[in-house]
Amino acid sequence: MSASTSSHPPPDRPDATQGPQRGVSSGSSSSTSELTRLKMRLHRSLRQYPDFPSPGILFEDILPIFADALLHQSLIRALELQVIDVYGQRETPDVIVGLEARGFLFGPSLALRIGAGFVPVRKPGKLPGPTKTAAFEKEYGKDFFQIQCDGIKQGQRVLVVDDVIATGGSAAAAGSLVKESGGTLVGYIFILELDFLKGRDQLHAPVYTLLSSQEHSNPTG
């Protein structure tokens, strides 16, 4: 199975696996080769569970990456290379926004590597102080995300991260919170993309993914 996405995104939402858009490292064949090797290593570590959590769903388990120190390092390095290839050494985002809950597993580490702050987006009732709220649709109704009102400063450049992009609803809600907070949404980055769900079509900023899978799955719901 390919470690690059099989979808064809619109021009305003480029696919990171098609190569760097700009940046200091974009011409470096060594960094490109390193990123390719890291992607292959990470893809081999994924586990698949058929019919979980419901019949017809092929569940992609990324947790083996975090259970192994070398794989965990490979993930953070791959994300760092992806960000630098896209935005350049001097134009990396000011803030990484991580989605509850798995965006918390690697978002802070990535933020440290690129010299950015980290701001969490959480379910209602989890964050103290004044918050902003955005709704998104789930299979059985609406859900909500919140962000602290002072988490993002006016004009800061923000990259939203999460483990998997599926239908795109939760990521879109996070993006709306970034904009409502006065930040500039520069893009989204995910470890894994479930291409067949076309979640990137719901996102109004560039989308970058390390891996893709399940091109031939037949999901229900």
C-alpha positions in Angstrom: 0.0 0.0 0.0 1.4 3.4 -1.0 2.7 5.8 1.6 1.4 8.7 -0.4 -2.1 9.9 -0.8 -4.1 8.7 -3.8 -6.5 11.6 -3.9 -6.2 14.7 -6.2 -6.9 17.8 -4.1 -7.9 21.1 -5.5 -5.1 23.7 -6.2 -6.0 25.7 -3.1 -5.5 22.6 -0.9 -2.3 21.0 -2.1 -1.1 17.5 -1.1 2.1 17.5 0.8 3.1 14.1 -0.7 3.3 15.7 -4.1 6.5 17.5 -3.0 7.4 20.7 -1.2 5.6 23.9 -2.1 8.3 26.3 -1.0 10.9 26.9 1.7 14.6 26.8 2.4 14.8 23.0 2.4 12.7 22.4 -0.8 15.7 21.9 -3.0 17.4 19.5 -0.7 17.5 16.0 -2.1 18.9 14.7 1.2 15.9 15.9 3.3 13.5 14.6 0.6 15.1 11.2 0.7 15.1 11.2 4.5 11.4 12.0 4.6 10.7 9.2 2.1 12.5 6.7 4.3 10.7 7.9 7.4 7.3 7.6 5.8 8.1 4.0 4.7 9.2 3.1 8.2 6.1 4.6 9.8 3.7 3.0 7.3 5.1 -0.4 8.0 4.4 0.1 11.7 0.6 0.6 11.3 -1.7 -2.1 12.5 -5.2 -2.8 10.9 -8.2 -4.2 12.7 -11.1 -5.3 10.5 -14.7 -4.6 11.6 -13.7 -2.2 14.4 -15.4 -0.3 15.9 -18.3 -1.6 13.7 -18.7 -4.0 10.8 -17.2 -2.8 7.5 -14.7 -0.5 9.1 -11.0 -1.2 8.8 -9.4 0.5 11.8 -5.9 1.9 11.4 -4.0 1.8 14.7 -1.1 4.3 14.9 -0.3 3.5 18.6 2.6 1.2 17.7 4.5 4.4 16.6 4.3 5.7 20.1 5.2 2.4 21.8 8.6 2.4 20.1 11.1 5.2 20.8 12.8 5.0 17.4 9.4 5.2 15.6 8.3 8.0 17.8 11.4 10.0 16.9 10.9 9.1 13.3 7.4 10.5 13.4 8.4 13.8 14.9 11.3 14.2 12.5 9.1 13.4 9.5 6.6 16.0 10.7 9.4 18.5 11.2 10.7 17.9 7.7 7.2 18.2 6.2 6.6 21.6 7.9 10.0 23.0 6.9 9.6 21.8 3.3 6.3 23.5 3.1 6.8 26.7 5.1 10.6 27.2 5.1 13.0 27.5 8.0 12.1 31.1 8.7 8.4 31.0 8.1 7.3 28.0 10.2 3.9 28.5 12.0 3.8 30.5 15.3 1.3 28.1 16.9 0.5 24.4 16.6 -3.2 23.6 17.5 -3.7 20.0 18.5 -7.1 18.2 18.5 -8.3 16.2 21.4 -7.1 13.6 22.0 -4.4 12.2 19.7 -3.3 15.5 18.5 -1.9 15.9 22.0 0.4 12.9 21.4 2.7 14.7 19.0 1.5 18.3 18.7 3.6 19.6 21.6 6.7 17.7 20.5 6.4 19.1 16.9 5.8 22.6 18.3 9.1 22.4 20.3 11.0 21.2 17.3 9.9 24.2 15.1 10.0 26.8 17.9 6.2 27.3 18.0 3.6 27.4 20.8 1.1 24.7 21.4 -2.7 25.3 22.0 -5.1 22.5 22.6 -8.6 22.2 21.2 -10.8 20.2 23.6 -14.4 18.9 24.2 -16.7 21.2 26.2 -16.0 21.5 29.9 -12.3 20.5 29.7 -10.7 24.0 29.5 -10.7 26.6 32.2 -11.5 30.3 31.7 -13.3 32.0 28.8 -13.6 29.8 25.7 -14.8 29.9 22.1 -17.0 27.0 20.8 -17.5 25.4 17.4 -19.9 22.6 16.4 -19.3 19.8 14.0 -21.5 16.9 12.7 -20.9 13.4 13.7 -22.7 10.2 12.6 -25.3 10.4 15.4 -25.6 14.2 15.9 -23.5 17.2 16.7 -20.4 17.5 18.8 -18.4 20.5 19.9 -14.9 21.7 20.3 -13.6 24.6 22.4 -10.4 26.7 22.6 -9.3 29.2 25.2 -10.0 32.8 24.1 -6.4 33.9 24.8 -4.7 30.9 23.4 -4.0 32.4 20.0 -2.9 36.0 19.4 -4.2 38.2 16.6 -2.3 37.5 13.4 -0.4 34.4 14.6 0.2 31.8 11.9 -1.5 28.6 13.0 -1.1 24.9 11.8 -3.8 22.4 13.0 -2.6 18.9 13.6 -4.3 15.6 14.3 -3.6 11.9 13.9 -6.1 11.0 11.1 -8.2 12.9 8.7 -11.4 11.0 8.0 -14.6 13.0 7.2 -12.9 16.3 8.1 -15.6 17.6 10.4 -13.6 17.9 13.6 -10.6 19.5 11.8 -12.9 22.0 10.1 -14.3 23.0 13.5 -10.8 23.5 14.9 -9.9 25.7 11.8 -13.0 27.8 12.4 -11.9 28.3 16.1 -8.5 29.4 14.9 -10.0 32.1 12.6 -12.5 33.2 15.2 -9.5 33.7 17.6 -7.8 36.0 15.2 -5.2 33.6 13.9 -4.2 33.0 10.3 -4.9 29.4 9.4 -1.9 28.3 7.3 -2.9 24.6 7.0 -3.5 21.2 8.4 -1.2 18.3 8.9 -2.1 14.7 9.7 -0.2 11.4 10.2 -2.7 9.4 8.2 -5.4 10.1 5.6 -8.4 7.9 4.8 -8.6 9.0 1.2 -11.9 7.4 0.4 -13.7 9.6 2.9 -12.6 12.8 1.1 -12.3 14.7 4.3 -9.9 17.2 2.9 -12.7 18.6 0.8 -14.2 20.0 4.0 -11.1 22.0 4.9 -10.5 25.5 3.5 -6.7 25.6 3.9 -3.9 23.5 2.5 -3.9 19.9 3.8 -0.7 17.8 4.2 -0.5 14.1 5.2 2.4 11.8 5.8 0.5 8.5 5.0 -2.6 7.3 3.3 -4.5 4.0 3.4 -7.7 2.0 2.8 -8.1 3.0 -0.8 -10.2 -0.1 -1.3 -12.1 -0.3 2.0 -15.9 -0.5 2.1 -16.9 1.4 5.2 -20.4 1.6 6.7 -21.9 4.7 8.2 
